[in-house]
Amino acid sequence: MPHDVLARENPGGSRRRPGTAAASAESRASAWEAGRCQERDFVTSLARGLAVIQAFTNQQHQMSISKISQKTGIARAAVRRYLYTLASLGYVVTRDGCRFSLLPKVVTLGRAYLSATPLPTTAQEHLDVLAEEVGEACSLGVLDGVDIVYLARANSSSVMSPRFNVGERLPAYCTSIGHVLFAHLDPGVLEERLAQVRFVPYTSHTIVSPATLREYLGHVREEGFAVADQQLEAGFRTIAVPVRNRAREVVAGINVIVPISRGSNGQLRARYLDPLTETARKLGDALAK
């Protein structure tokens, strides 16, 4: 069983570190600087400006120029210019001249994508039905580089972590949706993604070894589902299955998110795998129309 593989990985009880999105922003900024800034049509200043926006997180919604510089690897003078530009355009604000925060206009950047694809709207209808059936929170996410991004969520549970909100970006290597999406990548693409992963022991259960992750992803491919037992957030287990389009390509993943008090990994599979699989099938059929 997949959770048997997870049980063998114990990095010594290290605790989770906040700032997931910030770490991702830092790694992306480094990748831009190292690889793409030499391309003729690549606009480095635009990439850096987006990195500044992505440096803000739920945990740090107000930050100084120095802190943003530290997180993104961008020089403080450049960060100052980007923030001034973003403030002039209405995307960020500062009230004391030192600490900056995002403004609601930033939402329009993501809304353009959401309005251009039928996936979130179509998924929401099916997730609402699934959440009502199982009595737990359900989410849909897609793969973006080495992260997943939640595009839809239905919540029938009174206990819910804010990490699982729509629009949240989480590391794919320690989430059940990330596992099912990683597992169905072409081998060469998977290796490229794993080479970019910054393995962080968010809990004592987090997989922090590429070899262990590869072994687990093999089980996921064979069995068609993934279980993440407190991989990212202590106190929560999730189970996920892939969503396939008409061409049988994996385009997303859906999961059920359950507090550990609700049952074991085995009970998670027994209670939620069939409803999840049926919802994924119906959603895939709806996307094909």
Phi and psi restraints in degrees (value plus and minus 20) as a CYANA .aco file:
   2 PRO   PHI     -79.1   -39.1
   2 PRO   PSI     -57.4   -17.4
   3 HIS   PHI     -89.7   -49.7
   3 HIS   PSI     -35.5     4.5
   4 ASP   PHI     -87.8   -47.8
   4 ASP   PSI     -57.9   -17.9
   5 VAL   PHI     -84.6   -44.6
   5 VAL   PSI     -62.2   -22.2
   6 LEU   PHI     -81.6   -41.6
   6 LEU   PSI     -57.6   -17.6
   7 ALA   PHI     -84.9   -44.9
   7 ALA   PSI     -43.5    -3.5
   8 ARG   PHI    -100.4   -60.4
   8 ARG   PSI     -32.9     7.1
   9 GLU   PHI    -119.3   -79.3
   9 GLU   PSI      89.1   129.1
  10 ASN   PHI    -157.3  -117.3
  10 ASN   PSI      83.3   123.3
  11 PRO   PHI    -100.6   -60.6
  11 PRO   PSI       9.6    49.6
  12 GLY   PHI      66.1   106.1
  12 GLY   PSI       0.7    40.7
  13 GLY   PHI      58.2    98.2
  13 GLY   PSI       1.1    41.1
  14 SER   PHI     -84.0   -44.0
  14 SER   PSI     125.7   165.7
  15 ARG   PHI    -111.6   -71.6
  15 ARG   PSI     142.5   182.5
  16 ARG   PHI     -92.7   -52.7
  16 ARG   PSI     131.5   171.5
  17 ARG   PHI    -130.0   -90.0
  17 ARG   PSI     116.1   156.1
  18 PRO   PHI     -93.8   -53.8
  18 PRO   PSI     149.0   189.0
  19 GLY   PHI      71.0   111.0
  19 GLY   PSI      16.8    56.8
  20 THR   PHI     -77.1   -37.1
  20 THR   PSI     -70.0   -30.0
  21 ALA   PHI     -83.7   -43.7
  21 ALA   PSI     -56.3   -16.3
  22 ALA   PHI     -85.6   -45.6
  22 ALA   PSI     -62.3   -22.3
  23 ALA   PHI     -81.3   -41.3
  23 ALA   PSI     -59.6   -19.6
  24 SER   PHI     -85.0   -45.0
  24 SER   PSI     -61.9   -21.9
  25 ALA   PHI     -81.8   -41.8
  25 ALA   PSI     -60.6   -20.6
  26 GLU   PHI     -83.4   -43.4
  26 GLU   PSI     -64.4   -24.4
  27 SER   PHI     -87.5   -47.5
  27 SER   PSI     -57.3   -17.3
  28 ARG   PHI     -87.6   -47.6
  28 ARG   PSI     -60.7   -20.7
  29 ALA   PHI     -81.3   -41.3
  29 ALA   PSI     -60.9   -20.9
  30 SER   PHI     -83.5   -43.5
  30 SER   PSI     -60.8   -20.8
  31 ALA   PHI     -83.9   -43.9
  31 ALA   PSI     -61.6   -21.6
  32 TRP   PHI     -79.9   -39.9
  32 TRP   PSI     -67.4   -27.4
  33 GLU   PHI     -83.6   -43.6
  33 GLU   PSI     -60.9   -20.9
  34 ALA   PHI     -97.5   -57.5
  34 ALA   PSI     -56.5   -16.5
  35 GLY   PHI    -134.6   -94.6
  35 GLY   PSI     -62.0   -22.0
  36 ARG   PHI    -119.9   -79.9
  36 ARG   PSI     -38.0     2.0
  37 CYS   PHI     -86.3   -46.3
  37 CYS   PSI     -33.5     6.5
  38 GLN   PHI    -106.3   -66.3
  38 GLN   PSI     -31.4     8.6
  39 GLU   PHI     -91.5   -51.5
  39 GLU   PSI     118.8   158.8
  40 ARG   PHI     -80.0   -40.0
  40 ARG   PSI     -60.2   -20.2
  41 ASP   PHI    -113.9   -73.9
  41 ASP   PSI     -17.4    22.6
  42 PHE   PHI    -103.5   -63.5
  42 PHE   PSI     104.7   144.7
  43 VAL   PHI    -115.6   -75.6
  43 VAL   PSI      77.7   117.7
  44 THR   PHI     -82.5   -42.5
  44 THR   PSI     -58.1   -18.1
  45 SER   PHI     -84.5   -44.5
  45 SER   PSI     -56.7   -16.7
  46 LEU   PHI     -85.6   -45.6
  46 LEU   PSI     -63.4   -23.4
  47 ALA   PHI     -80.7   -40.7
  47 ALA   PSI     -61.2   -21.2
  48 ARG   PHI     -88.6   -48.6
  48 ARG   PSI     -57.7   -17.7
  49 GLY   PHI     -82.7   -42.7
  49 GLY   PSI     -60.6   -20.6
  50 LEU   PHI     -86.8   -46.8
  50 LEU   PSI     -55.8   -15.8
  51 ALA   PHI     -83.3   -43.3
  51 ALA   PSI     -55.9   -15.9
  52 VAL   PHI     -83.6   -43.6
  52 VAL   PSI     -63.6   -23.6
  53 ILE   PHI     -82.0   -42.0
  53 ILE   PSI     -63.4   -23.4
  54 GLN   PHI     -94.4   -54.4
  54 GLN   PSI     -29.7    10.3
  55 ALA   PHI     -90.6   -50.6
  55 ALA   PSI     -43.8    -3.8
  56 PHE   PHI     -94.5   -54.5
  56 PHE   PSI     120.0   160.0
  57 THR   PHI    -155.6  -115.6
  57 THR   PSI     152.8   192.8
  58 ASN   PHI     -80.0   -40.0
  58 ASN   PSI     -57.3   -17.3
  59 GLN   PHI     -96.1   -56.1
  59 GLN   PSI     -49.2    -9.2
  60 GLN   PHI    -152.1  -112.1
  60 GLN   PSI      58.5    98.5
  61 HIS   PHI    -107.3   -67.3
  61 HIS   PSI     -30.0    10.0
  62 GLN   PHI    -144.8  -104.8
  62 GLN   PSI     108.1   148.1
  63 MET   PHI    -163.2  -123.2
  63 MET   PSI     133.1   173.1
  64 SER   PHI    -106.7   -66.7
  64 SER   PSI     146.9   186.9
  65 ILE   PHI     -79.5   -39.5
  65 ILE   PSI     -61.8   -21.8
  66 SER   PHI     -82.6   -42.6
  66 SER   PSI     -61.4   -21.4
  67 LYS   PHI     -86.8   -46.8
  67 LYS   PSI     -62.8   -22.8
  68 ILE   PHI     -84.0   -44.0
  68 ILE   PSI     -60.2   -20.2
  69 SER   PHI     -80.5   -40.5
  69 SER   PSI     -62.4   -22.4
  70 GLN   PHI     -83.7   -43.7
  70 GLN   PSI     -61.1   -21.1
  71 LYS   PHI     -93.9   -53.9
  71 LYS   PSI     -54.9   -14.9
  72 THR   PHI    -117.5   -77.5
  72 THR   PSI     -38.1     1.9
  73 GLY   PHI      59.1    99.1
  73 GLY   PSI     -10.3    29.7
  74 ILE   PHI    -113.2   -73.2
  74 ILE   PSI     119.2   159.2
  75 ALA   PHI     -78.2   -38.2
  75 ALA   PSI     126.5   166.5
  76 ARG   PHI     -79.9   -39.9
  76 ARG   PSI     -58.8   -18.8
  77 ALA   PHI     -82.3   -42.3
  77 ALA   PSI     -59.6   -19.6
  78 ALA   PHI     -89.8   -49.8
  78 ALA   PSI     -60.6   -20.6
  79 VAL   PHI     -79.6   -39.6
  79 VAL   PSI     -60.6   -20.6
  80 ARG   PHI     -80.2   -40.2
  80 ARG   PSI     -63.1   -23.1
  81 ARG   PHI     -87.1   -47.1
  81 ARG   PSI     -60.7   -20.7
  82 TYR   PHI     -85.1   -45.1
  82 TYR   PSI     -61.6   -21.6
  83 LEU   PHI     -85.8   -45.8
  83 LEU   PSI     -58.1   -18.1
  84 TYR   PHI     -82.8   -42.8
  84 TYR   PSI     -63.8   -23.8
  85 THR   PHI     -84.0   -44.0
  85 THR   PSI     -65.6   -25.6
  86 LEU   PHI     -84.1   -44.1
  86 LEU   PSI     -56.4   -16.4
  87 ALA   PHI     -87.1   -47.1
  87 ALA   PSI     -59.8   -19.8
  88 SER   PHI     -84.1   -44.1
  88 SER   PSI     -50.4   -10.4
  89 LEU   PHI    -108.6   -68.6
  89 LEU   PSI     -25.7    14.3
  90 GLY   PHI      69.2   109.2
  90 GLY   PSI      -0.2    39.8
  91 TYR   PHI    -118.1   -78.1
  91 TYR   PSI     -44.2    -4.2
  92 VAL   PHI    -155.8  -115.8
  92 VAL   PSI     145.3   185.3
  93 VAL   PHI    -166.1  -126.1
  93 VAL   PSI     130.1   170.1
  94 THR   PHI    -154.3  -114.3
  94 THR   PSI     116.9   156.9
  95 ARG   PHI    -127.9   -87.9
  95 ARG   PSI     -33.7     6.3
  96 ASP   PHI    -143.9  -103.9
  96 ASP   PSI     -17.2    22.8
  97 GLY   PHI      60.2   100.2
  97 GLY   PSI     -23.7    16.3
  98 CYS   PHI    -137.9   -97.9
  98 CYS   PSI     -64.6   -24.6
  99 ARG   PHI    -126.3   -86.3
  99 ARG   PSI     116.6   156.6
 100 PHE   PHI    -137.1   -97.1
 100 PHE   PSI     132.0   172.0
 101 SER   PHI    -165.4  -125.4
 101 SER   PSI     139.6   179.6
 102 LEU   PHI     -97.0   -57.0
 102 LEU   PSI     133.2   173.2
 103 LEU   PHI    -128.1   -88.1
 103 LEU   PSI     141.7   181.7
 104 PRO   PHI     -77.2   -37.2
 104 PRO   PSI     -41.6    -1.6
 105 LYS   PHI     -79.4   -39.4
 105 LYS   PSI     -45.5    -5.5
 106 VAL   PHI     -78.9   -38.9
 106 VAL   PSI     -50.6   -10.6
 107 VAL   PHI     -78.6   -38.6
 107 VAL   PSI     -50.3   -10.3
 108 THR   PHI     -84.1   -44.1
 108 THR   PSI     -46.1    -6.1
 109 LEU   PHI     -84.4   -44.4
 109 LEU   PSI     -62.8   -22.8
 110 GLY   PHI     -99.2   -59.2
 110 GLY   PSI     -51.4   -11.4
 111 ARG   PHI     -84.5   -44.5
 111 ARG   PSI     -49.6    -9.6
 112 ALA   PHI     -80.5   -40.5
 112 ALA   PSI     -60.4   -20.4
 113 TYR   PHI     -88.9   -48.9
 113 TYR   PSI     -65.5   -25.5
 114 LEU   PHI     -81.6   -41.6
 114 LEU   PSI     -56.0   -16.0
 115 SER   PHI     -98.0   -58.0
 115 SER   PSI     -36.0     4.0
 116 ALA   PHI    -113.5   -73.5
 116 ALA   PSI     -29.6    10.4
 117 THR   PHI    -145.2  -105.2
 117 THR   PSI     118.9   158.9
 118 PRO   PHI     -97.9   -57.9
 118 PRO   PSI     -28.9    11.1
 119 LEU   PHI     -78.4   -38.4
 119 LEU   PSI     -71.1   -31.1
 120 PRO   PHI     -82.0   -42.0
 120 PRO   PSI     -64.1   -24.1
 121 THR   PHI     -85.9   -45.9
 121 THR   PSI     -65.3   -25.3
 122 THR   PHI     -85.0   -45.0
 122 THR   PSI     -61.5   -21.5
 123 ALA   PHI     -85.3   -45.3
 123 ALA   PSI     -56.3   -16.3
 124 GLN   PHI     -78.3   -38.3
 124 GLN   PSI     -61.8   -21.8
 125 GLU   PHI     -80.1   -40.1
 125 GLU   PSI     -63.8   -23.8
 126 HIS   PHI     -94.3   -54.3
 126 HIS   PSI     -56.5   -16.5
 127 LEU   PHI     -86.2   -46.2
 127 LEU   PSI     -56.5   -16.5
 128 ASP   PHI     -80.4   -40.4
 128 ASP   PSI     -62.5   -22.5
 129 VAL   PHI     -86.3   -46.3
 129 VAL   PSI     -64.1   -24.1
 130 LEU   PHI     -83.2   -43.2
 130 LEU   PSI     -65.2   -25.2
 131 ALA   PHI     -81.5   -41.5
 131 ALA   PSI     -59.1   -19.1
 132 GLU   PHI     -86.3   -46.3
 132 GLU   PSI     -57.1   -17.1
 133 GLU   PHI     -89.6   -49.6
 133 GLU   PSI     -64.4   -24.4
 134 VAL   PHI    -115.2   -75.2
 134 VAL   PSI     -35.3     4.7
 135 GLY   PHI      52.3    92.3
 135 GLY   PSI       4.4    44.4
 136 GLU   PHI    -155.5  -115.5
 136 GLU   PSI     149.2   189.2
 137 ALA   PHI     -94.6   -54.6
 137 ALA   PSI     121.8   161.8
 138 CYS   PHI    -152.4  -112.4
 138 CYS   PSI     128.2   168.2
 139 SER   PHI    -161.0  -121.0
 139 SER   PSI     138.2   178.2
 140 LEU   PHI    -142.8  -102.8
 140 LEU   PSI     115.4   155.4
 141 GLY   PHI    -158.7  -118.7
 141 GLY   PSI     137.8   177.8
 142 VAL   PHI    -143.9  -103.9
 142 VAL   PSI     140.4   180.4
 143 LEU   PHI    -107.8   -67.8
 143 LEU   PSI     113.4   153.4
 144 ASP   PHI    -154.8  -114.8
 144 ASP   PSI      75.9   115.9
 145 GLY   PHI      48.0    88.0
 145 GLY   PSI    -139.0   -99.0
 146 VAL   PHI    -123.6   -83.6
 146 VAL   PSI      -8.8    31.2
 147 ASP   PHI    -138.1   -98.1
 147 ASP   PSI     144.9   184.9
 148 ILE   PHI    -132.2   -92.2
 148 ILE   PSI     132.7   172.7
 149 VAL   PHI    -144.7  -104.7
 149 VAL   PSI     105.9   145.9
 150 TYR   PHI     -97.0   -57.0
 150 TYR   PSI     107.7   147.7
 151 LEU   PHI    -128.9   -88.9
 151 LEU   PSI     -39.0     1.0
 152 ALA   PHI    -173.8  -133.8
 152 ALA   PSI     131.9   171.9
 153 ARG   PHI    -174.6  -134.6
 153 ARG   PSI     122.7   162.7
 154 ALA   PHI    -148.3  -108.3
 154 ALA   PSI     116.4   156.4
 155 ASN   PHI    -147.8  -107.8
 155 ASN   PSI      88.7   128.7
 156 SER   PHI    -129.2   -89.2
 156 SER   PSI      -8.3    31.7
 157 SER   PHI    -129.3   -89.3
 157 SER   PSI     123.0   163.0
 158 SER   PHI    -100.6   -60.6
 158 SER   PSI     -30.4     9.6
 159 VAL   PHI    -135.2   -95.2
 159 VAL   PSI      99.3   139.3
 160 MET   PHI    -170.6  -130.6
 160 MET   PSI     109.7   149.7
 161 SER   PHI    -100.3   -60.3
 161 SER   PSI     118.4   158.4
 162 PRO   PHI     -86.0   -46.0
 162 PRO   PSI     -32.6     7.4
 163 ARG   PHI     -84.6   -44.6
 163 ARG   PSI     -39.6     0.4
 164 PHE   PHI    -122.4   -82.4
 164 PHE   PSI      -0.3    39.7
 165 ASN   PHI     -93.7   -53.7
 165 ASN   PSI     137.6   177.6
 166 VAL   PHI     -79.6   -39.6
 166 VAL   PSI     116.0   156.0
 167 GLY   PHI      70.4   110.4
 167 GLY   PSI     -31.4     8.6
 168 GLU   PHI     -90.6   -50.6
 168 GLU   PSI     117.0   157.0
 169 ARG   PHI    -125.8   -85.8
 169 ARG   PSI     104.2   144.2
 170 LEU   PHI    -149.5  -109.5
 170 LEU   PSI     133.2   173.2
 171 PRO   PHI     -87.6   -47.6
 171 PRO   PSI     110.0   150.0
 172 ALA   PHI     -87.4   -47.4
 172 ALA   PSI     -49.5    -9.5
 173 TYR   PHI     -88.6   -48.6
 173 TYR   PSI     -35.5     4.5
 174 CYS   PHI    -148.2  -108.2
 174 CYS   PSI      10.6    50.6
 175 THR   PHI    -151.2  -111.2
 175 THR   PSI     128.0   168.0
 176 SER   PHI     -86.1   -46.1
 176 SER   PSI     -59.5   -19.5
 177 ILE   PHI     -83.9   -43.9
 177 ILE   PSI     -62.6   -22.6
 178 GLY   PHI     -79.1   -39.1
 178 GLY   PSI     -58.4   -18.4
 179 HIS   PHI     -84.1   -44.1
 179 HIS   PSI     -64.9   -24.9
 180 VAL   PHI     -89.6   -49.6
 180 VAL   PSI     -50.6   -10.6
 181 LEU   PHI     -97.1   -57.1
 181 LEU   PSI     -61.7   -21.7
 182 PHE   PHI     -79.9   -39.9
 182 PHE   PSI     -62.1   -22.1
 183 ALA   PHI     -83.0   -43.0
 183 ALA   PSI     -44.1    -4.1
 184 HIS   PHI    -125.0   -85.0
 184 HIS   PSI      -6.4    33.6
 185 LEU   PHI     -98.5   -58.5
 185 LEU   PSI     133.2   173.2
 186 ASP   PHI     -80.1   -40.1
 186 ASP   PSI     124.8   164.8
 187 PRO   PHI     -72.4   -32.4
 187 PRO   PSI     -62.7   -22.7
 188 GLY   PHI     -84.8   -44.8
 188 GLY   PSI     -61.1   -21.1
 189 VAL   PHI     -86.4   -46.4
 189 VAL   PSI     -61.0   -21.0
 190 LEU   PHI     -78.9   -38.9
 190 LEU   PSI     -64.6   -24.6
 191 GLU   PHI     -83.3   -43.3
 191 GLU   PSI     -57.2   -17.2
 192 GLU   PHI     -83.4   -43.4
 192 GLU   PSI     -61.4   -21.4
 193 ARG   PHI     -87.2   -47.2
 193 ARG   PSI     -64.1   -24.1
 194 LEU   PHI     -82.6   -42.6
 194 LEU   PSI     -51.9   -11.9
 195 ALA   PHI     -86.5   -46.5
 195 ALA   PSI     -40.4    -0.4
 196 GLN   PHI    -114.5   -74.5
 196 GLN   PSI     -30.4     9.6
 197 VAL   PHI     -92.3   -52.3
 197 VAL   PSI     114.9   154.9
 198 ARG   PHI    -122.5   -82.5
 198 ARG   PSI      79.0   119.0
 199 PHE   PHI     -93.9   -53.9
 199 PHE   PSI     100.3   140.3
 200 VAL   PHI    -144.1  -104.1
 200 VAL   PSI     109.8   149.8
 201 PRO   PHI     -99.9   -59.9
 201 PRO   PSI      63.8   103.8
 202 TYR   PHI     -84.8   -44.8
 202 TYR   PSI     -53.4   -13.4
 203 THR   PHI    -158.6  -118.6
 203 THR   PSI     158.1   198.1
 204 SER   PHI     -92.1   -52.1
 204 SER   PSI     -28.5    11.5
 205 HIS   PHI    -119.3   -79.3
 205 HIS   PSI     -28.0    12.0
 206 THR   PHI     -85.4   -45.4
 206 THR   PSI     114.3   154.3
 207 ILE   PHI     -92.1   -52.1
 207 ILE   PSI     101.1   141.1
 208 VAL   PHI    -141.9  -101.9
 208 VAL   PSI     -10.4    29.6
 209 SER   PHI    -135.3   -95.3
 209 SER   PSI     104.7   144.7
 210 PRO   PHI     -76.5   -36.5
 210 PRO   PSI     -58.0   -18.0
 211 ALA   PHI     -85.0   -45.0
 211 ALA   PSI     -63.0   -23.0
 212 THR   PHI     -85.2   -45.2
 212 THR   PSI     -59.8   -19.8
 213 LEU   PHI     -84.5   -44.5
 213 LEU   PSI     -63.8   -23.8
 214 ARG   PHI     -79.1   -39.1
 214 ARG   PSI     -63.2   -23.2
 215 GLU   PHI     -81.3   -41.3
 215 GLU   PSI     -64.3   -24.3
 216 TYR   PHI     -85.9   -45.9
 216 TYR   PSI     -60.6   -20.6
 217 LEU   PHI     -82.8   -42.8
 217 LEU   PSI     -49.7    -9.7
 218 GLY   PHI     -82.6   -42.6
 218 GLY   PSI     -61.6   -21.6
 219 HIS   PHI     -84.1   -44.1
 219 HIS   PSI     -59.4   -19.4
 220 VAL   PHI     -83.1   -43.1
 220 VAL   PSI     -64.1   -24.1
 221 ARG   PHI     -80.5   -40.5
 221 ARG   PSI     -61.4   -21.4
 222 GLU   PHI     -91.5   -51.5
 222 GLU   PSI     -61.7   -21.7
 223 GLU   PHI    -113.7   -73.7
 223 GLU   PSI     -38.0     2.0
 224 GLY   PHI      64.2   104.2
 224 GLY   PSI     -10.0    30.0
 225 PHE   PHI    -173.3  -133.3
 225 PHE   PSI     146.0   186.0
 226 ALA   PHI    -154.6  -114.6
 226 ALA   PSI     124.6   164.6
 227 VAL   PHI    -140.8  -100.8
 227 VAL   PSI     106.6   146.6
 228 ALA   PHI    -132.1   -92.1
 228 ALA   PSI      85.8   125.8
 229 ASP   PHI    -114.6   -74.6
 229 ASP   PSI      76.3   116.3
 230 GLN   PHI      34.7    74.7
 230 GLN   PSI      15.9    55.9
 231 GLN   PHI     -90.1   -50.1
 231 GLN   PSI     -59.4   -19.4
 232 LEU   PHI    -130.4   -90.4
 232 LEU   PSI     -58.6   -18.6
 233 GLU   PHI    -149.9  -109.9
 233 GLU   PSI     100.9   140.9
 234 ALA   PHI     -81.2   -41.2
 234 ALA   PSI     116.4   156.4
 235 GLY   PHI      77.3   117.3
 235 GLY   PSI     -22.2    17.8
 236 PHE   PHI    -151.0  -111.0
 236 PHE   PSI     120.2   160.2
 237 ARG   PHI    -138.6   -98.6
 237 ARG   PSI     126.0   166.0
 238 THR   PHI    -153.7  -113.7
 238 THR   PSI     130.6   170.6
 239 ILE   PHI    -149.0  -109.0
 239 ILE   PSI     115.5   155.5
 240 ALA   PHI    -155.9  -115.9
 240 ALA   PSI     133.7   173.7
 241 VAL   PHI    -154.0  -114.0
 241 VAL   PSI     137.5   177.5
 242 PRO   PHI    -100.6   -60.6
 242 PRO   PSI     135.3   175.3
 243 VAL   PHI    -130.1   -90.1
 243 VAL   PSI     106.3   146.3
 244 ARG   PHI    -132.1   -92.1
 244 ARG   PSI     124.1   164.1
 245 ASN   PHI    -107.1   -67.1
 245 ASN   PSI    -191.4  -151.4
 246 ARG   PHI     -80.1   -40.1
 246 ARG   PSI     -53.5   -13.5
 247 ALA   PHI    -101.7   -61.7
 247 ALA   PSI     -12.1    27.9
 248 ARG   PHI      47.1    87.1
 248 ARG   PSI       0.4    40.4
 249 GLU   PHI    -104.8   -64.8
 249 GLU   PSI     120.9   160.9
 250 VAL   PHI     -98.7   -58.7
 250 VAL   PSI      97.8   137.8
 251 VAL   PHI    -131.2   -91.2
 251 VAL   PSI     -34.2     5.8
 252 ALA   PHI    -187.1  -147.1
 252 ALA   PSI     157.6   197.6
 253 GLY   PHI    -156.6  -116.6
 253 GLY   PSI     128.5   168.5
 254 ILE   PHI    -144.5  -104.5
 254 ILE   PSI     128.8   168.8
 255 ASN   PHI    -160.1  -120.1
 255 ASN   PSI     147.5   187.5
 256 VAL   PHI    -136.4   -96.4
 256 VAL   PSI     112.7   152.7
 257 ILE   PHI    -130.7   -90.7
 257 ILE   PSI     103.4   143.4
 258 VAL   PHI    -153.3  -113.3
 258 VAL   PSI     111.6   151.6
 259 PRO   PHI     -81.1   -41.1
 259 PRO   PSI     125.8   165.8
 260 ILE   PHI     -83.4   -43.4
 260 ILE   PSI     -41.1    -1.1
 261 SER   PHI     -88.0   -48.0
 261 SER   PSI     -35.2     4.8
 262 ARG   PHI     -98.7   -58.7
 262 ARG   PSI     -38.0     2.0
 263 GLY   PHI     136.5   176.5
 263 GLY   PSI     150.9   190.9
 264 SER   PHI    -100.7   -60.7
 264 SER   PSI     156.7   196.7
 265 ASN   PHI     -80.6   -40.6
 265 ASN   PSI     -60.2   -20.2
 266 GLY   PHI     -83.7   -43.7
 266 GLY   PSI     -59.6   -19.6
 267 GLN   PHI     -89.3   -49.3
 267 GLN   PSI     -51.3   -11.3
 268 LEU   PHI     -79.7   -39.7
 268 LEU   PSI     -66.9   -26.9
 269 ARG   PHI     -85.3   -45.3
 269 ARG   PSI     -65.2   -25.2
 270 ALA   PHI     -83.2   -43.2
 270 ALA   PSI     -57.3   -17.3
 271 ARG   PHI    -105.5   -65.5
 271 ARG   PSI     -55.4   -15.4
 272 TYR   PHI    -137.2   -97.2
 272 TYR   PSI     -35.4     4.6
 273 LEU   PHI     -84.3   -44.3
 273 LEU   PSI     -66.9   -26.9
 274 ASP   PHI     -83.3   -43.3
 274 ASP   PSI     -67.8   -27.8
 275 PRO   PHI     -80.5   -40.5
 275 PRO   PSI     -58.3   -18.3
 276 LEU   PHI     -83.1   -43.1
 276 LEU   PSI     -67.6   -27.6
 277 THR   PHI     -81.7   -41.7
 277 THR   PSI     -62.3   -22.3
 278 GLU   PHI     -86.8   -46.8
 278 GLU   PSI     -59.2   -19.2
 279 THR   PHI     -85.6   -45.6
 279 THR   PSI     -60.6   -20.6
 280 ALA   PHI     -82.6   -42.6
 280 ALA   PSI     -58.6   -18.6
 281 ARG   PHI     -85.1   -45.1
 281 ARG   PSI     -66.3   -26.3
 282 LYS   PHI     -84.3   -44.3
 282 LYS   PSI     -60.9   -20.9
 283 LEU   PHI     -83.9   -43.9
 283 LEU   PSI     -63.4   -23.4
 284 GLY   PHI     -80.6   -40.6
 284 GLY   PSI     -61.1   -21.1
 285 ASP   PHI     -83.9   -43.9
 285 ASP   PSI     -59.8   -19.8
 286 ALA   PHI     -87.3   -47.3
 286 ALA   PSI     -56.6   -16.6
 287 LEU   PHI     -88.4   -48.4
 287 LEU   PSI     -44.8    -4.8
 288 ALA   PHI     -98.5   -58.5
 288 ALA   PSI     -33.2     6.8
